[in-house]
Amino acid sequence: MKKALTKQQEEVLLAELIERTGSRPGLPEFVDCLLMLLEDIPGFEGVDEAEVADLVVRLSETYRDQQRK
């Protein structure tokens, strides 16, 4: 990735993923949707697998943080 998402962008992205895939999507569906959404964010086109894996971990942490609130 050319730059990191802000916490606010992560929260918006996570909300969009949940809206599109449900709260418990399968990993392939989740990743496909994530890649599609990232294409719409300037600077995040063409991410590689390692970058997506890092982002999935961060989004999981954001989701857990939201559930604790």
For each residue, the residues with C-beta under 8 A, 3 or more apart:
1: 4 43 44 47 51 55
2: 43 44
3: 43 44
4: 1
5: 9 10 13 41 44 55 58
6: 9 10
7: 10 11 62
8: 11 12
9: 5 6 12 13 41
10: 5 6 7 13 14 58 59 62
11: 7 8 14 15 62 66
12: 8 9 15 16
13: 5 9 10 16 17 34 37 38 41 59
14: 10 11 17 18 59 62 63 66
15: 11 12 18 19
16: 12 13 19 20 37
17: 13 14 20 21 25 30 33 34 37 59
18: 14 15 21 22 23
19: 15 16
20: 16 17 33
21: 17 18 25 29 30 33
22: 18 25
23: 18
24:
25: 17 21 22 29 30 33
26: 29 30
27: 30 31
28: 31 32
29: 21 25 26 32 33
30: 17 21 25 26 27 33 34 56
31: 27 28 34 35 52 56
32: 28 29 35 36
33: 17 20 21 25 29 30 36 37
34: 13 17 30 31 37 38 52 55 56 59
35: 31 32 38 39 47 52
36: 32 33 39 40
37: 13 16 17 33 34 40 41
38: 13 34 35 41 44 45 47 52 55
39: 35 36 44 45
40: 36 37
41: 5 9 13 37 38 44
42: 45
43: 1 2 3
44: 1 2 3 5 38 39 41 47
45: 38 39 42
46:
47: 1 35 38 44 51 52 55
48: 51 52
49: 52 53
50: 53 54
51: 1 47 48 54 55
52: 31 34 35 38 47 48 49 55 56
53: 49 50 56 57
54: 50 51 57 58
55: 1 5 34 38 47 51 52 58 59
56: 30 31 34 52 53 59 60
57: 53 54 60 61
58: 5 10 54 55 61 62
59: 10 13 14 17 34 55 56 62 63
60: 56 57 63 64
61: 57 58 64 65
62: 7 10 11 14 58 59 65 66
63: 14 59 60 66 67
64: 60 61 67 68
65: 61 62 68 69
66: 11 14 62 63 69
67: 63 64
68: 64 65
69: 65 66
